[in-house]
Amino acid sequence: MMRTSEDIRRENAKYILETQFQGVKNRMATAVGVPHMQIARLFFDTENRRKCGDKLARKIEEALGLELGWLDQDHAKTDTIMTKIANLNQEQRRAVESVVDALIMKYKSD
């Protein structure tokens, strides 16, 4: 069965929920600035599930500092270091870059 763009968005939203908000939908809703039920309904059973439309997808991306269209790309199923870094928001990326820069400086001087 081929995954739809809706499936990819939902998987990515779940990935964000688990990795950034420890699975707590209310935390994600607060961070995004939407009612709790708007996030919760993304993960309901198939009969009561709501779509992650363009408006909500862009709102999530903007609120979490993700690139435009991030939710539309398949991120949730990959484990490479580059994908993990790409999944971070801007503040988290800067922190990783600082660590990498420090490591590079340390090993250049050795």
PASEBA-1860 file (N, C-alpha, C; in nm, 3 decimals):
! residues 110
1> MMRTSEDI> 0.084/-0.119/0.000/0.000/0.000/0.000/0.088/0.124/0.000 ~ 0.061/0.215/-0.090/0.139/0.336/-0.101/0.094/0.438/0.003 ~ 0.191/0.501/0.067/0.160/0.603/0.168/0.123/0.733/0.099 ~ 0.024/0.800/0.154/-0.021/0.928/0.100/0.054/1.041/0.169 ~ 0.040/1.161/0.115/0.102/1.277/0.180/0.044/1.296/0.320 ~ -0.082/1.262/0.337/-0.145/1.269/0.469/-0.078/1.171/0.566 ~ -0.047/1.051/0.519/0.022/0.952/0.602/0.160/1.004/0.645 ~ 0.231/1.063/0.550/0.365/1.115/0.579/0.357/1.228/0.680
9> RRENAKYI> 0.264/1.319/0.662/0.248/1.429/0.759/0.216/1.375/0.898 ~ 0.126/1.279/0.905/0.088/1.223/1.035/0.207/1.152/1.101 ~ 0.283/1.075/1.024/0.401/1.007/1.078/0.503/1.108/1.129 ~ 0.525/1.214/1.053/0.619/1.317/1.095/0.570/1.390/1.219 ~ 0.440/1.419/1.225/0.383/1.484/1.344/0.398/1.394/1.466 ~ 0.377/1.265/1.447/0.395/1.170/1.558/0.542/1.165/1.600 ~ 0.631/1.168/1.503/0.774/1.169/1.532/0.809/1.292/1.616 ~ 0.759/1.408/1.577/0.782/1.531/1.653/0.724/1.518/1.793
17> LETQFQGV> 0.603/1.467/1.800/0.536/1.450/1.929/0.621/1.364/2.023 ~ 0.672/1.255/1.972/0.751/1.163/2.055/0.889/1.218/2.089 ~ 0.956/1.279/1.992/1.094/1.321/2.015/1.107/1.456/2.083 ~ 1.014/1.546/2.062/1.025/1.679/2.121/0.932/1.703/2.239 ~ 0.825/1.624/2.248/0.725/1.650/2.351/0.694/1.526/2.435 ~ 0.781/1.426/2.430/0.768/1.304/2.509/0.629/1.241/2.499 ~ 0.567/1.256/2.382/0.437/1.195/2.357/0.320/1.271/2.417 ~ 0.344/1.387/2.476/0.238/1.464/2.541/0.177/1.563/2.441
25> KNRMATAV> 0.057/1.530/2.396/-0.010/1.609/2.293/-0.036/1.753/2.337 ~ -0.068/1.771/2.465/-0.096/1.905/2.516/0.027/1.994/2.507 ~ 0.145/1.939/2.530/0.270/2.016/2.518/0.290/2.061/2.374 ~ 0.265/1.970/2.282/0.281/2.004/2.141/0.180/2.112/2.101 ~ 0.056/2.095/2.144/-0.048/2.193/2.111/-0.013/2.331/2.164 ~ 0.038/2.337/2.286/0.078/2.465/2.346/0.191/2.527/2.266 ~ 0.290/2.447/2.231/0.405/2.498/2.154/0.362/2.550/2.017 ~ 0.266/2.483/1.956/0.219/2.521/1.823/0.118/2.636/1.831
33> GVPHMQIA> 0.050/2.647/1.945/-0.049/2.754/1.961/-0.186/2.718/1.907 ~ -0.221/2.590/1.922/-0.353/2.542/1.878/-0.420/2.468/1.994 ~ -0.552/2.451/1.989/-0.619/2.374/2.093/-0.568/2.229/2.098 ~ -0.565/2.174/2.218/-0.519/2.037/2.239/-0.587/1.938/2.145 ~ -0.718/1.952/2.129/-0.793/1.857/2.046/-0.751/1.862/1.900 ~ -0.703/1.974/1.854/-0.659/1.983/1.714/-0.538/1.892/1.691 ~ -0.449/1.885/1.789/-0.335/1.793/1.778/-0.379/1.650/1.808 ~ -0.459/1.632/1.912/-0.502/1.498/1.952/-0.575/1.426/1.839
41> RLFFDTEN> -0.658/1.499/1.765/-0.736/1.437/1.657/-0.652/1.386/1.542 ~ -0.529/1.434/1.531/-0.440/1.380/1.427/-0.410/1.233/1.451 ~ -0.417/1.191/1.579/-0.374/1.057/1.616/-0.487/0.966/1.660 ~ -0.612/1.009/1.647/-0.726/0.924/1.679/-0.731/0.805/1.584 ~ -0.819/0.710/1.618/-0.840/0.598/1.527/-0.888/0.651/1.393 ~ -0.883/0.568/1.292/-0.908/0.615/1.155/-1.045/0.677/1.134 ~ -1.146/0.635/1.207/-1.280/0.689/1.187/-1.293/0.833/1.235 ~ -1.225/0.867/1.343/-1.238/1.000/1.401/-1.117/1.090/1.375
49> RRKCGDKL> -1.023/1.041/1.300/-0.898/1.113/1.274/-0.923/1.234/1.186 ~ -0.850/1.340/1.214/-0.854/1.460/1.132/-0.730/1.465/1.045 ~ -0.742/1.530/0.932/-0.627/1.546/0.844/-0.536/1.656/0.896 ~ -0.411/1.644/0.863/-0.315/1.751/0.889/-0.307/1.831/0.759 ~ -0.395/1.927/0.747/-0.402/2.007/0.625/-0.286/2.102/0.612 ~ -0.282/2.171/0.501/-0.173/2.266/0.474/-0.159/2.371/0.583 ~ -0.271/2.426/0.626/-0.269/2.534/0.725/-0.206/2.486/0.857 ~ -0.250/2.371/0.905/-0.195/2.317/1.030/-0.049/2.275/1.012
57> ARKIEEAL> -0.018/2.214/0.899/0.120/2.171/0.874/0.215/2.290/0.877 ~ 0.178/2.399/0.809/0.264/2.517/0.807/0.274/2.581/0.945 ~ 0.164/2.579/1.020/0.164/2.636/1.155/0.258/2.557/1.246 ~ 0.256/2.425/1.236/0.346/2.340/1.315/0.491/2.371/1.278 ~ 0.519/2.375/1.149/0.656/2.401/1.102/0.706/2.536/1.152 ~ 0.624/2.638/1.137/0.665/2.772/1.179/0.688/2.779/1.329 ~ 0.593/2.725/1.406/0.602/2.731/1.552/0.723/2.656/1.606 ~ 0.764/2.548/1.538/0.873/2.466/1.587/1.006/2.495/1.518
65> GLELGWLD> 1.008/2.598/1.435/1.132/2.638/1.370/1.180/2.542/1.264 ~ 1.086/2.472/1.201/1.121/2.378/1.094/1.111/2.448/0.959 ~ 1.181/2.395/0.861/1.176/2.452/0.727/1.036/2.432/0.667 ~ 0.998/2.526/0.581/0.869/2.517/0.512/0.864/2.387/0.431 ~ 0.760/2.310/0.450/0.744/2.184/0.379/0.806/2.064/0.449 ~ 0.863/2.085/0.567/0.930/1.978/0.640/0.836/1.861/0.666 ~ 0.714/1.889/0.706/0.618/1.782/0.737/0.580/1.699/0.614 ~ 0.600/1.755/0.496/0.562/1.685/0.373/0.669/1.588/0.325
73> QDHAKTDT> 0.786/1.594/0.386/0.897/1.505/0.347/0.906/1.389/0.446 ~ 0.950/1.277/0.398/0.955/1.156/0.481/1.075/1.159/0.575 ~ 1.049/1.194/0.702/1.155/1.201/0.803/1.140/1.094/0.911 ~ 1.020/1.058/0.942/0.991/0.978/1.061/1.055/0.840/1.061 ~ 1.083/0.783/0.946/1.130/0.646/0.940/1.282/0.632/0.924 ~ 1.355/0.743/0.928/1.498/0.734/0.901/1.579/0.757/1.027 ~ 1.699/0.698/1.032/1.782/0.707/1.150/1.922/0.761/1.124 ~ 1.950/0.812/1.005/2.084/0.861/0.979/2.110/0.986/1.061
81> IMTKIANL> 2.236/1.012/1.090/2.272/1.130/1.170/2.230/1.259/1.100 ~ 2.243/1.264/0.970/2.203/1.385/0.896/2.052/1.407/0.905 ~ 1.975/1.300/0.899/1.830/1.314/0.911/1.793/1.358/1.051 ~ 1.861/1.301/1.150/1.833/1.342/1.288/1.861/1.490/1.306 ~ 1.971/1.537/1.253/2.004/1.680/1.263/1.903/1.764/1.186 ~ 1.863/1.718/1.070/1.764/1.791/0.991/1.631/1.802/1.064 ~ 1.601/1.707/1.151/1.475/1.707/1.224/1.474/1.804/1.342 ~ 1.589/1.860/1.376/1.597/1.952/1.488/1.549/2.091/1.447
89> NQEQRRAV> 1.502/2.166/1.546/1.466/2.305/1.516/1.594/2.388/1.513 ~ 1.582/2.515/1.480/1.699/2.600/1.460/1.786/2.610/1.586 ~ 1.725/2.626/1.700/1.800/2.637/1.826/1.876/2.508/1.855 ~ 1.810/2.394/1.834/1.875/2.265/1.858/1.990/2.243/1.759 ~ 1.972/2.285/1.635/2.079/2.272/1.535/2.201/2.355/1.573 ~ 2.176/2.477/1.622/2.287/2.562/1.665/2.364/2.495/1.778 ~ 2.295/2.431/1.870/2.361/2.362/1.981/2.448/2.247/1.928 ~ 2.394/2.169/1.834/2.471/2.059/1.775/2.592/2.114/1.700
97> ESVVDALI> 2.572/2.220/1.624/2.684/2.281/1.551/2.793/2.328/1.646 ~ 2.755/2.383/1.761/2.854/2.428/1.860/2.935/2.310/1.912 ~ 2.869/2.199/1.938/2.939/2.080/1.986/3.034/2.029/1.878 ~ 2.987/2.022/1.755/3.071/1.974/1.645/3.190/2.068/1.626 ~ 3.167/2.199/1.630/3.277/2.295/1.616/3.380/2.276/1.726 ~ 3.333/2.255/1.850/3.424/2.233/1.962/3.506/2.106/1.941 ~ 3.443/2.001/1.892/3.516/1.876/1.866/3.621/1.895/1.757 ~ 3.584/1.966/1.653/3.678/1.991/1.543/3.798/2.070/1.594
105> MKYKSD> 3.772/2.173/1.673/3.882/2.254/1.728/3.972/2.169/1.818 ~ 3.912/2.083/1.898/3.989/1.998/1.989/4.082/1.905/1.910 ~ 4.028/1.842/1.809/4.108/1.744/1.734/4.206/1.810/1.637 ~ 4.180/1.932/1.597/4.278/2.004/1.514/4.402/2.040/1.594 ~ 4.378/2.069/1.723/4.491/2.110/1.806/4.571/1.992/1.861 ~ 4.518/1.871/1.850/4.587/1.751/1.901/4.694/1.702/1.808
END
